[in-house]
């Protein structure tokens, strides 16, 4: 397996373990000690602990949360992931009470991988779409 494929495998493994399975230990296994999240999904914690917290929040609200890569592209030490994630909202999320409805989140992540471990992440998530599904953003 070449380095590009190994990098894609590392990204897929951390997303599957951390978000789909809810394995908080995946942070220690797949994220480098000096990991930096340039666009943390919750709070302002740009460290590995921020990723662990984000997974904990998502999985508490949607225990069946899972993420599927729609597209993975690797070049050099970067892996771009376009994904669709979904789950049933059984708990509070972003201030919204449980709805027992399915919610969907689409987004794009860019990961930088070094020696099989993720060292940086940039992200653009459809946060407005998610807030609308939670009933927190009125449509114009």
C-alpha positions as CSV (number, residue, x, y, z in Angstrom):
1,X,0.0,0.0,0.0
2,X,1.4,3.4,-0.9
3,X,1.5,6.5,1.4
4,X,-1.5,8.1,-0.2
5,X,-3.6,5.0,0.5
6,X,-2.2,4.7,4.0
7,X,-3.2,8.3,4.7
8,X,-6.7,7.7,3.4
9,X,-6.9,4.5,5.6
10,X,-5.8,6.6,8.7
11,X,-8.5,9.2,8.1
12,X,-11.2,6.6,7.5
13,X,-10.2,4.6,10.6
14,X,-10.3,7.6,12.9
15,X,-13.7,8.8,11.6
16,X,-15.2,5.4,11.8
17,X,-13.8,4.7,15.3
18,X,-14.4,8.1,16.9
19,X,-17.8,9.1,15.4
20,X,-19.4,6.0,14.0
21,X,-18.4,3.7,16.9
22,X,-18.0,6.3,19.6
23,X,-14.5,5.0,20.6
24,X,-13.0,8.0,22.5
25,X,-9.7,6.1,22.6
26,X,-9.4,6.7,18.9
27,X,-8.1,10.2,19.7
28,X,-5.1,8.7,21.4
29,X,-4.6,6.1,18.7
30,X,-4.9,8.2,15.6
31,X,-4.3,11.9,16.5
32,X,-0.7,13.1,17.0
33,X,0.2,14.7,20.3
34,X,0.6,18.0,18.6
35,X,-2.7,17.8,16.7
36,X,-4.4,21.1,15.8
37,X,-8.0,21.5,14.8
38,X,-8.3,24.7,12.9
39,X,-12.1,24.6,12.8
40,X,-13.3,22.8,16.0
41,X,-16.9,21.7,15.7
42,X,-17.9,22.5,19.4
43,X,-16.4,24.9,21.9
44,X,-13.0,26.5,21.0
45,X,-10.8,23.6,21.9
46,X,-8.3,23.1,19.0
47,X,-6.6,20.1,20.7
48,X,-7.1,16.4,20.7
49,X,-9.4,16.8,23.7
50,X,-11.6,19.0,21.6
51,X,-12.1,16.2,19.1
52,X,-12.8,13.8,22.0
53,X,-15.4,16.2,23.4
54,X,-17.0,16.7,20.0
55,X,-17.5,13.0,19.6
56,X,-18.9,12.7,23.1
57,X,-21.4,15.5,22.4
58,X,-22.5,14.0,19.1
59,X,-22.8,10.5,20.4
60,X,-24.7,11.5,23.5
61,X,-27.3,13.4,21.3
62,X,-27.4,10.7,18.6
63,X,-26.3,7.3,19.8
64,X,-26.7,5.8,16.4
65,X,-24.6,8.5,14.7
66,X,-22.5,7.3,11.7
67,X,-20.5,9.0,9.1
68,X,-20.0,7.8,5.5
69,X,-17.3,9.2,3.2
70,X,-18.8,10.3,-0.1
71,X,-15.3,11.1,-1.5
72,X,-11.7,10.7,-0.3
73,X,-8.9,12.4,-2.2
74,X,-5.3,12.2,-1.1
75,X,-2.3,14.3,-2.3
76,X,1.0,14.6,-0.5
77,X,0.3,14.6,3.2
78,X,-3.3,15.8,2.8
79,X,-6.6,13.9,2.7
80,X,-9.8,15.6,1.7
81,X,-13.0,13.9,2.9
82,X,-16.5,14.9,1.7
83,X,-18.9,13.1,4.0
84,X,-22.5,12.6,5.0
85,X,-23.3,11.8,8.6
86,X,-26.6,11.1,10.2
87,X,-28.3,9.8,13.3
88,X,-31.4,10.0,15.4
89,X,-31.5,12.9,17.8
90,X,-32.3,11.3,21.1
91,X,-30.7,13.9,23.3
92,X,-30.0,17.7,23.5
93,X,-27.8,19.0,20.7
94,X,-26.6,22.6,20.3
95,X,-29.2,23.7,22.7
96,X,-32.0,21.9,20.9
97,X,-34.0,19.3,22.8
98,X,-34.4,15.7,21.7
99,X,-36.7,15.3,18.7
100,X,-36.4,11.6,17.9
101,X,-36.0,12.6,14.3
102,X,-33.2,11.7,11.9
103,X,-30.7,14.5,11.3
104,X,-28.2,14.8,8.5
105,X,-24.9,16.7,8.5
106,X,-22.8,17.1,5.3
107,X,-19.4,18.5,5.3
108,X,-15.8,18.6,4.1
109,X,-12.7,17.9,6.1
110,X,-9.1,18.3,5.2
111,X,-6.6,16.3,7.3
112,X,-2.9,16.5,7.3
113,X,-1.3,13.1,8.1
114,X,2.3,12.5,9.4
115,X,3.6,9.0,9.9
116,X,0.1,7.5,9.9
117,X,-1.3,10.0,12.5
118,X,-3.4,13.0,11.9
119,X,-1.7,16.3,12.8
120,X,-4.1,18.9,11.5
121,X,-7.8,19.3,10.5
122,X,-9.7,22.0,8.6
123,X,-13.4,21.7,8.2
124,X,-16.5,23.2,6.6
125,X,-19.7,21.7,7.9
126,X,-23.3,22.6,6.9
127,X,-24.0,24.1,10.3
128,X,-26.9,26.1,9.1
129,X,-28.6,23.0,7.7
130,X,-28.0,21.2,11.0
131,X,-29.5,24.1,13.0
132,X,-32.5,24.2,10.8
133,X,-33.1,20.5,11.4
134,X,-32.9,21.2,15.1
135,X,-35.4,24.0,14.8
136,X,-33.0,26.7,15.9
137,X,-32.8,28.7,12.7
138,X,-35.8,30.2,11.1
139,X,-36.0,30.3,7.3
140,X,-36.3,33.7,5.7
